[in-house]
Amino acid sequence: FKDVSQHWAKDFIETLRTSGIIHGAKPGYFRPNEPLTRAELTKIALNAFGHSVGPVTAAPFSDVAMDAWYAPYIAKAKELGITQGYANGTFKPDQTINRAEALKILLAASGLDTASASAADFSDVSSGDWFAEYVSFAKNSGIVSGYGDGRFGPGNPVLRGEMAKIAVKTIELK
């Protein structure tokens, strides 16, 4: 990729590229400082952990058309219990995915047992948060380190470079 030669996540990005897990945002470019959509992250998570997808016979969510490029990935993620979507029956595939959602989907796709994770020391993550177990597991396993000010930023968009690091670190635990 032409736009990662000086990026801090270059090695992580190249690992995913050479493994065939990612193909970039457009030919020759990865755009490491841009956010991912929920559909893009779901595809990466399934690819990273060898979940094969097949034809879609029914729309997995009301806002996922059966012929959309991402439909097979989202349908498989739903089938495997990796994601349940939103309470209103939607998935919001084109919505930017935040750091908590991305971590949950990647860890769920990995099959790693996150249930026994102890609390992580992030000022913006409390034990009652739906994502606390994933953040704690990831922190304690060396997948994430958070920001320099002691925050994790669960609601912040996950950037493509950050996703590459999280995905590679999770793959290394398998």
C-alpha positions as CSV (number, residue, x, y, z in Angstrom):
1,F,0.0,0.0,0.0
2,K,1.3,3.4,-1.0
3,D,0.0,5.2,2.1
4,V,1.4,3.0,4.9
5,S,5.2,3.2,4.4
6,Q,5.6,5.7,7.3
7,H,2.6,4.7,9.4
8,W,3.0,3.3,12.9
9,A,0.8,0.3,12.0
10,K,2.6,-0.6,8.8
11,D,3.8,-4.0,10.0
12,F,0.3,-5.0,11.2
13,I,-1.3,-3.8,8.0
14,E,1.3,-5.7,5.9
15,T,0.7,-8.9,8.0
16,L,-3.0,-8.7,7.2
17,R,-2.4,-7.9,3.5
18,T,0.0,-10.8,3.0
19,S,-2.4,-13.2,4.7
20,G,-5.1,-12.2,2.4
21,I,-7.3,-10.8,5.2
22,I,-7.5,-7.3,3.8
23,H,-7.2,-5.8,0.3
24,G,-7.3,-2.1,1.0
25,A,-9.7,0.7,0.7
26,K,-9.0,1.1,-3.0
27,P,-6.2,-0.3,-5.3
28,G,-2.8,0.5,-3.8
29,Y,-4.2,2.4,-0.7
30,F,-5.2,1.3,2.7
31,R,-6.2,4.6,4.3
32,P,-4.9,3.7,7.8
33,N,-6.1,6.9,9.5
34,E,-9.7,6.6,8.3
35,P,-12.5,4.8,10.2
36,L,-14.1,1.5,9.2
37,T,-17.7,0.7,8.7
38,R,-19.5,-2.1,10.6
39,A,-19.7,-4.1,7.3
40,E,-16.0,-3.7,6.6
41,L,-15.0,-4.8,10.1
42,T,-17.3,-7.8,10.0
43,K,-15.7,-9.0,6.8
44,I,-12.2,-8.5,8.2
45,A,-13.1,-10.4,11.4
46,L,-14.5,-13.4,9.6
47,N,-11.6,-13.5,7.2
48,A,-9.1,-13.2,10.0
49,F,-10.4,-16.3,11.8
50,G,-11.2,-18.5,8.8
51,H,-15.0,-18.3,8.8
52,S,-16.1,-19.1,5.3
53,V,-19.2,-17.5,3.9
54,G,-21.8,-18.8,1.5
55,P,-24.8,-17.6,-0.5
56,V,-27.4,-15.5,1.3
57,T,-30.8,-17.0,1.2
58,A,-32.6,-14.5,3.4
59,A,-31.7,-10.9,4.5
60,P,-30.0,-11.2,7.9
61,F,-31.2,-7.8,9.0
62,S,-33.8,-5.4,7.6
63,D,-31.1,-3.0,6.3
64,V,-28.9,-5.6,4.7
65,A,-29.9,-6.4,1.2
66,M,-29.3,-10.0,0.1
67,D,-27.2,-8.8,-2.9
68,A,-25.0,-6.4,-1.0
69,W,-21.3,-7.2,-1.1
70,Y,-21.3,-7.5,2.7
71,A,-24.5,-9.6,3.1
72,P,-22.7,-13.0,3.2
73,Y,-20.3,-11.8,6.0
74,I,-23.1,-10.2,8.1
75,A,-25.3,-13.3,7.6
76,K,-22.5,-15.6,8.8
77,A,-21.6,-13.3,11.7
78,K,-25.3,-13.4,12.8
79,E,-25.5,-17.2,12.3
80,L,-22.4,-17.7,14.5
81,G,-23.6,-15.3,17.2
82,I,-20.8,-12.9,16.6
83,T,-23.3,-10.0,16.2
84,Q,-26.9,-9.6,16.9
85,G,-27.4,-6.2,15.4
86,Y,-29.6,-3.6,17.0
87,A,-32.9,-4.0,18.9
88,N,-34.9,-2.7,16.0
89,G,-33.7,-5.5,13.7
90,T,-31.0,-3.5,11.8
91,F,-27.3,-3.9,11.5
92,K,-26.3,-0.4,10.2
93,P,-23.6,-1.8,7.8
94,D,-22.5,1.6,6.5
95,Q,-22.2,3.2,9.9
96,T,-18.8,3.9,11.3
97,I,-17.9,1.2,13.9
98,N,-16.6,2.3,17.3
99,R,-13.7,0.8,19.2
100,A,-15.9,-1.2,21.6
101,E,-18.0,-2.7,18.8
102,A,-14.9,-3.5,16.7
103,L,-13.2,-5.2,19.7
104,K,-16.3,-7.3,20.5
105,I,-16.8,-8.5,16.9
106,L,-13.1,-9.4,16.5
107,L,-12.9,-11.2,19.8
108,A,-16.2,-13.0,19.2
109,A,-15.0,-14.1,15.7
110,S,-11.8,-15.4,17.2
111,G,-13.5,-17.8,19.6
112,L,-11.3,-16.7,22.5
113,D,-12.9,-17.0,25.9
114,T,-13.2,-13.5,27.2
115,A,-15.6,-14.2,30.1
116,S,-13.0,-14.6,32.8
117,A,-11.3,-11.2,32.1
118,S,-10.7,-9.1,35.1
119,A,-11.3,-5.3,35.1
120,A,-9.1,-3.1,32.9
121,D,-7.7,0.1,34.2
122,F,-9.4,2.6,31.8
123,S,-11.0,5.7,33.3
124,D,-13.8,5.5,30.7
125,V,-14.7,1.8,31.0
126,S,-16.7,0.6,34.0
127,S,-17.4,-3.0,34.9
128,G,-21.1,-2.6,34.1
129,D,-20.5,-1.6,30.5
130,W,-21.7,-4.1,27.9
131,F,-18.2,-4.1,26.3
132,A,-16.2,-4.2,29.6
133,E,-15.4,-7.9,29.3
134,Y,-13.9,-7.5,25.8
135,V,-11.9,-4.4,26.7
136,S,-10.6,-6.0,29.9
137,F,-9.6,-9.2,28.0
138,A,-7.9,-7.2,25.3
139,K,-6.0,-5.0,27.7
140,N,-4.9,-7.9,29.9
141,S,-3.9,-9.9,26.8
142,G,-1.8,-7.1,25.2
143,I,-4.2,-6.5,22.3
144,V,-5.0,-2.9,23.2
145,S,-3.2,-0.3,25.4
146,G,-5.6,2.6,25.2
147,Y,-4.7,6.2,24.9
148,G,-1.8,7.9,26.8
149,D,-4.3,9.7,29.1
150,G,-5.6,6.4,30.6
151,R,-8.8,6.2,28.4
152,F,-9.8,3.5,26.0
153,G,-12.3,5.6,24.0
154,P,-15.0,2.9,23.5
155,G,-17.3,5.3,21.5
156,N,-14.5,6.6,19.3
157,P,-14.4,5.4,15.7
158,V,-11.8,2.6,15.2
159,L,-9.3,3.6,12.6
160,R,-8.1,1.2,9.9
161,G,-4.6,1.2,11.3
162,E,-5.8,0.6,14.8
163,M,-8.0,-2.3,13.6
164,A,-4.9,-3.9,11.9
165,K,-3.1,-3.9,15.2
166,I,-6.0,-5.3,17.1
167,A,-6.7,-8.0,14.5
168,V,-3.0,-9.1,14.4
169,K,-2.6,-9.2,18.2
170,T,-5.8,-11.2,18.4
171,I,-4.7,-13.7,15.7
172,E,-1.4,-14.1,17.6
173,L,-3.4,-15.3,20.7
174,K,-5.0,-18.2,18.7
